[in-house]
């Protein structure tokens, strides 16, 4: 096990796991997406984003979904006083008994496609962030795409043609989702070519560490804060 502070890839994996869990809970309660969205008061599109672990929906929207599914109490534990240090002078503070250590081990499934998809998603989210900060990078991606199209590779041409429209309209949601089409688009992506090599290697290193397992918990117990 590795003890690591939070990283972008770790945070992304936690959201993916949360989305998966909420989806499984909905299905276990025999709730369809239409009924679930109606109960929460959101669109099916927003519900789909939440179940995909999308960071776009607000924390409040995630909480409303959790409330409908009956698991909002877990977030209440984090927000309440239960996890706070005992008040000075109280019996709990004077107790010599060691407080319980809470450990959470986070890892990505070592199945090849799951690791690759997390890595691809993290790279594309970073590429989108860079492009938004520096529009000149978007032109670089478009130039790369034109070179690829001129190469005449028919196997990827349909994906590259779709990428033309994505880059032109900056339709990032099309490639940041967890649908099969989004995965296919990421596999034929000109966008990640704008990522500096050191940044790319940093993301790959984070994914590699996550495969080994990251322990989160109490710093006083030798774990990451």
C-alpha contacts under 8 A as a table, 3 or more apart, distances in Angstrom:
res1	aa1	res2	aa2	distance
1	X	212	X	6.41
1	X	213	X	5.38
1	X	214	X	6.20
1	X	215	X	6.65
2	X	209	X	7.37
2	X	212	X	7.04
2	X	213	X	6.05
2	X	214	X	5.10
2	X	215	X	6.15
3	X	214	X	5.72
3	X	215	X	5.17
3	X	216	X	6.98
3	X	223	X	6.03
3	X	224	X	5.70
4	X	214	X	6.13
4	X	215	X	6.86
4	X	216	X	7.44
4	X	224	X	5.89
5	X	216	X	7.89
5	X	224	X	5.74
5	X	225	X	6.87
6	X	10	X	6.24
6	X	11	X	6.78
7	X	10	X	5.11
7	X	11	X	6.16
7	X	206	X	7.20
8	X	11	X	5.17
8	X	12	X	6.17
8	X	122	X	7.80
9	X	12	X	5.01
9	X	13	X	6.16
9	X	118	X	7.92
9	X	122	X	6.25
9	X	203	X	7.13
9	X	206	X	6.24
9	X	207	X	6.56
10	X	13	X	5.08
10	X	14	X	6.24
10	X	106	X	7.92
10	X	206	X	7.62
10	X	210	X	6.92
11	X	14	X	5.14
11	X	15	X	6.42
12	X	15	X	5.21
12	X	16	X	6.25
12	X	53	X	7.80
12	X	122	X	7.49
13	X	16	X	4.97
13	X	17	X	6.14
13	X	107	X	7.99
13	X	108	X	7.19
13	X	118	X	7.38
14	X	17	X	5.12
14	X	18	X	6.15
14	X	106	X	7.70
15	X	18	X	4.97
15	X	19	X	6.09
15	X	53	X	4.64
15	X	54	X	7.07
15	X	55	X	7.27
16	X	19	X	5.15
16	X	20	X	6.17
16	X	51	X	7.93
16	X	52	X	6.21
16	X	53	X	4.27
16	X	54	X	7.50
17	X	20	X	5.07
17	X	21	X	6.13
17	X	53	X	7.14
18	X	21	X	5.10
18	X	22	X	6.22
18	X	51	X	7.68
18	X	53	X	6.41
19	X	22	X	5.22
19	X	23	X	6.20
19	X	50	X	5.71
19	X	51	X	3.96
19	X	52	X	5.19
19	X	53	X	4.35
19	X	54	X	7.86
20	X	23	X	5.13
20	X	24	X	6.22
20	X	51	X	5.86
20	X	52	X	6.79
20	X	53	X	7.30
21	X	24	X	5.10
21	X	25	X	6.15
21	X	51	X	7.95
22	X	25	X	5.06
22	X	26	X	6.18
22	X	51	X	6.23
22	X	65	X	7.89
22	X	66	X	7.25
22	X	69	X	7.72
23	X	26	X	5.16
23	X	27	X	6.32
23	X	51	X	5.44
24	X	27	X	5.18
24	X	28	X	6.04
25	X	28	X	5.00
25	X	29	X	6.28
25	X	69	X	6.82
26	X	29	X	5.23
26	X	30	X	6.44
26	X	31	X	5.45
26	X	32	X	7.53
26	X	36	X	7.66
26	X	69	X	6.74
27	X	30	X	4.90
27	X	31	X	5.74
27	X	32	X	7.22
28	X	31	X	7.66
31	X	35	X	6.29
31	X	36	X	5.99
32	X	35	X	5.44
32	X	36	X	6.04
33	X	36	X	5.05
33	X	37	X	5.92
33	X	44	X	6.36
33	X	47	X	7.47
34	X	37	X	5.33
34	X	38	X	6.19
34	X	44	X	6.46
35	X	38	X	5.07
35	X	39	X	6.20
36	X	39	X	5.17
36	X	40	X	6.27
37	X	40	X	5.21
37	X	41	X	5.84
37	X	42	X	5.17
37	X	43	X	5.69
37	X	44	X	5.55
37	X	47	X	6.23
38	X	41	X	5.03
38	X	42	X	6.47
38	X	43	X	7.55
39	X	68	X	7.16
40	X	64	X	6.09
40	X	65	X	5.98
40	X	68	X	6.66
42	X	46	X	6.33
42	X	47	X	6.88
43	X	46	X	5.24
43	X	47	X	6.35
44	X	47	X	4.91
44	X	48	X	6.00
45	X	48	X	5.07
45	X	49	X	6.28
46	X	49	X	4.98
46	X	50	X	6.28
46	X	57	X	7.04
47	X	50	X	5.11
47	X	51	X	6.22
48	X	51	X	5.16
48	X	52	X	6.14
49	X	52	X	5.02
49	X	53	X	6.40
49	X	54	X	5.15
49	X	56	X	7.71
49	X	57	X	7.30
49	X	177	X	7.82
50	X	53	X	5.09
50	X	54	X	5.56
50	X	55	X	7.89
50	X	57	X	6.76
50	X	62	X	6.79
51	X	54	X	7.53
52	X	177	X	7.16
52	X	178	X	6.26
54	X	57	X	6.81
54	X	177	X	7.62
55	X	58	X	7.67
57	X	61	X	6.27
57	X	62	X	7.13
58	X	61	X	5.22
58	X	62	X	6.59
59	X	62	X	5.10
59	X	63	X	6.19
60	X	63	X	4.97
60	X	64	X	6.25
61	X	64	X	5.10
61	X	65	X	6.42
62	X	65	X	5.22
62	X	66	X	6.25
63	X	66	X	4.94
63	X	67	X	6.02
63	X	72	X	6.33
63	X	75	X	7.90
64	X	67	X	4.97
64	X	68	X	6.33
64	X	72	X	7.89
65	X	68	X	5.29
65	X	69	X	6.34
66	X	69	X	5.06
66	X	70	X	6.08
66	X	71	X	5.15
66	X	72	X	4.93
67	X	70	X	4.98
67	X	71	X	5.82
67	X	72	X	4.64
67	X	73	X	7.93
68	X	71	X	7.82
69	X	72	X	7.79
70	X	73	X	7.53
71	X	74	X	5.87
71	X	75	X	7.79
72	X	75	X	5.44
72	X	76	X	6.44
73	X	76	X	4.74
73	X	77	X	6.35
74	X	77	X	5.34
74	X	78	X	6.96
75	X	78	X	5.20
75	X	79	X	6.29
76	X	79	X	4.97
76	X	80	X	5.74
77	X	80	X	5.26
77	X	81	X	7.43
77	X	82	X	6.10
77	X	83	X	7.06
78	X	81	X	7.83
78	X	82	X	7.42
78	X	83	X	6.52
80	X	83	X	7.08
80	X	84	X	7.90
81	X	84	X	5.13
85	X	93	X	7.95
86	X	90	X	6.92
86	X	92	X	5.93
86	X	93	X	5.29
87	X	90	X	5.70
87	X	92	X	7.81
87	X	93	X	6.45
88	X	93	X	5.94
89	X	93	X	6.13
89	X	94	X	6.69
90	X	93	X	5.17
90	X	94	X	6.39
91	X	94	X	5.11
91	X	95	X	6.14
92	X	95	X	5.19
95	X	98	X	7.97
101	X	217	X	7.46
101	X	218	X	6.46
101	X	221	X	6.59
102	X	217	X	5.67
102	X	218	X	6.53
103	X	215	X	6.65
103	X	216	X	5.91
103	X	217	X	4.75
103	X	218	X	7.31
103	X	223	X	7.93
104	X	215	X	5.68
104	X	216	X	5.17
104	X	217	X	6.23
105	X	213	X	6.34
105	X	214	X	5.54
105	X	215	X	4.47
105	X	216	X	6.29
106	X	210	X	7.22
106	X	213	X	5.63
106	X	214	X	5.09
106	X	215	X	6.30
106	X	216	X	7.64
107	X	210	X	5.15
107	X	211	X	5.54
107	X	212	X	6.78
107	X	213	X	4.53
107	X	214	X	6.20
108	X	114	X	7.39
108	X	115	X	6.53
108	X	210	X	6.13
108	X	211	X	5.38
108	X	213	X	7.59
109	X	114	X	6.25
109	X	115	X	6.62
109	X	211	X	7.14
110	X	114	X	7.03
110	X	115	X	6.20
110	X	211	X	6.41
111	X	114	X	5.56
111	X	115	X	6.43
112	X	115	X	5.41
112	X	116	X	6.16
113	X	116	X	5.13
113	X	117	X	5.99
114	X	117	X	5.14
114	X	118	X	6.22
115	X	118	X	5.29
115	X	119	X	6.18
115	X	207	X	7.63
115	X	211	X	7.82
116	X	119	X	5.04
116	X	120	X	5.96
117	X	120	X	4.99
117	X	121	X	5.94
117	X	183	X	7.20
118	X	121	X	5.10
118	X	122	X	6.10
118	X	207	X	7.79
119	X	122	X	5.19
119	X	123	X	6.18
119	X	203	X	7.53
119	X	204	X	6.91
119	X	207	X	6.38
120	X	123	X	5.17
120	X	124	X	6.19
120	X	186	X	6.73
120	X	187	X	7.93
121	X	124	X	5.21
121	X	125	X	6.14
121	X	176	X	6.39
121	X	186	X	7.85
122	X	125	X	5.19
122	X	126	X	6.28
122	X	203	X	7.23
123	X	126	X	5.21
123	X	127	X	6.17
123	X	192	X	6.54
123	X	200	X	7.09
123	X	203	X	6.99
124	X	127	X	4.84
124	X	128	X	6.08
124	X	175	X	7.84
124	X	176	X	7.08
124	X	186	X	7.64
124	X	191	X	7.12
124	X	192	X	6.11
125	X	128	X	5.17
125	X	129	X	6.24
125	X	176	X	7.01
126	X	129	X	5.04
126	X	130	X	6.25
126	X	195	X	7.63
127	X	130	X	5.11
127	X	131	X	6.15
127	X	191	X	6.42
127	X	192	X	5.68
127	X	194	X	6.65
127	X	195	X	5.92
128	X	131	X	5.09
128	X	132	X	6.14
128	X	172	X	7.24
128	X	191	X	7.88
129	X	132	X	5.28
129	X	133	X	6.34
130	X	133	X	5.11
130	X	134	X	6.04
130	X	137	X	7.50
130	X	195	X	7.64
131	X	134	X	4.99
131	X	135	X	5.29
131	X	136	X	7.40
131	X	137	X	5.44
131	X	138	X	5.69
132	X	135	X	6.01
134	X	137	X	5.87
134	X	138	X	7.73
135	X	138	X	5.28
135	X	139	X	7.15
136	X	139	X	5.33
136	X	140	X	6.69
137	X	140	X	4.98
137	X	141	X	6.40
137	X	194	X	6.16
138	X	141	X	5.13
138	X	142	X	6.28
138	X	167	X	7.26
138	X	191	X	7.85
139	X	142	X	4.96
139	X	143	X	6.13
140	X	143	X	5.12
140	X	144	X	6.23
140	X	194	X	7.01
141	X	144	X	5.08
141	X	145	X	6.16
141	X	190	X	5.56
141	X	191	X	5.43
141	X	193	X	6.81
141	X	194	X	6.55
142	X	145	X	5.00
142	X	146	X	6.25
142	X	164	X	7.36
142	X	167	X	6.99
142	X	190	X	7.56
143	X	146	X	5.12
143	X	147	X	6.41
144	X	147	X	5.21
144	X	148	X	6.37
144	X	190	X	6.30
145	X	148	X	5.06
145	X	149	X	6.20
145	X	160	X	6.96
145	X	163	X	7.94
145	X	164	X	7.49
145	X	190	X	5.76
146	X	149	X	5.05
146	X	150	X	6.19
147	X	150	X	5.16
147	X	151	X	6.36
148	X	151	X	5.12
148	X	152	X	7.26
148	X	153	X	7.48
148	X	160	X	7.97
149	X	152	X	5.76
149	X	153	X	7.08
149	X	157	X	6.66
149	X	160	X	6.95
152	X	157	X	7.51
153	X	156	X	6.02
153	X	157	X	6.19
154	X	157	X	4.96
154	X	158	X	7.72
155	X	158	X	7.60
156	X	159	X	5.40
156	X	160	X	6.14
156	X	188	X	6.78
157	X	160	X	4.99
157	X	161	X	6.03
158	X	161	X	5.16
158	X	162	X	6.35
159	X	162	X	5.09
159	X	163	X	6.18
159	X	184	X	7.73
159	X	185	X	6.06
159	X	188	X	6.64
160	X	163	X	4.77
160	X	164	X	6.34
160	X	188	X	6.99
160	X	189	X	7.71
161	X	164	X	5.13
161	X	165	X	7.01
162	X	165	X	5.43
162	X	166	X	6.36
163	X	166	X	4.81
163	X	167	X	6.02
163	X	185	X	7.53
163	X	189	X	7.50
164	X	167	X	5.43
164	X	168	X	6.14
165	X	168	X	5.01
165	X	169	X	5.98
165	X	170	X	7.95
165	X	171	X	7.97
166	X	169	X	5.35
166	X	170	X	5.35
166	X	171	X	4.90
166	X	172	X	6.91
166	X	174	X	7.57
167	X	170	X	4.86
167	X	171	X	6.85
168	X	171	X	7.99
171	X	174	X	5.95
171	X	175	X	7.86
172	X	175	X	5.59
172	X	176	X	6.23
173	X	176	X	5.00
173	X	177	X	6.14
174	X	177	X	6.22
174	X	182	X	5.97
175	X	182	X	4.60
175	X	183	X	7.18
175	X	185	X	6.29
175	X	186	X	6.29
176	X	182	X	6.59
177	X	182	X	5.70
177	X	183	X	7.77
178	X	182	X	6.20
178	X	183	X	6.68
179	X	182	X	5.20
179	X	183	X	6.41
180	X	183	X	5.13
180	X	184	X	6.29
181	X	184	X	5.01
181	X	185	X	6.15
182	X	185	X	5.07
182	X	186	X	6.21
183	X	186	X	5.15
183	X	187	X	6.37
184	X	187	X	5.15
184	X	188	X	6.74
185	X	188	X	5.31
185	X	189	X	6.06
186	X	189	X	4.94
189	X	192	X	6.56
190	X	193	X	5.73
191	X	194	X	6.12
192	X	195	X	5.53
193	X	196	X	8.00
195	X	199	X	6.56
195	X	200	X	6.22
196	X	199	X	5.37
196	X	200	X	6.24
197	X	200	X	4.97
197	X	201	X	6.08
198	X	201	X	5.14
198	X	202	X	6.16
199	X	202	X	5.02
199	X	203	X	6.42
200	X	203	X	5.27
200	X	204	X	6.33
201	X	204	X	5.01
201	X	205	X	6.09
202	X	205	X	5.08
202	X	206	X	6.33
203	X	206	X	5.06
203	X	207	X	6.36
204	X	207	X	5.15
204	X	208	X	6.19
205	X	208	X	4.97
205	X	209	X	6.23
206	X	209	X	5.17
206	X	210	X	6.19
207	X	210	X	5.03
207	X	211	X	6.28
208	X	211	X	5.22
208	X	212	X	6.82
209	X	212	X	5.26
209	X	213	X	6.55
209	X	214	X	7.18
210	X	213	X	4.97
210	X	214	X	5.81
215	X	223	X	6.73
215	X	224	X	6.92
216	X	223	X	6.12
216	X	224	X	5.26
216	X	225	X	6.64
217	X	221	X	7.72
217	X	223	X	5.25
217	X	224	X	5.66
217	X	225	X	5.91
218	X	221	X	5.35
218	X	222	X	6.93
218	X	223	X	5.39
218	X	224	X	6.47
218	X	225	X	5.84
219	X	222	X	5.22
219	X	223	X	4.64
219	X	224	X	5.23
219	X	225	X	5.01
220	X	223	X	7.00
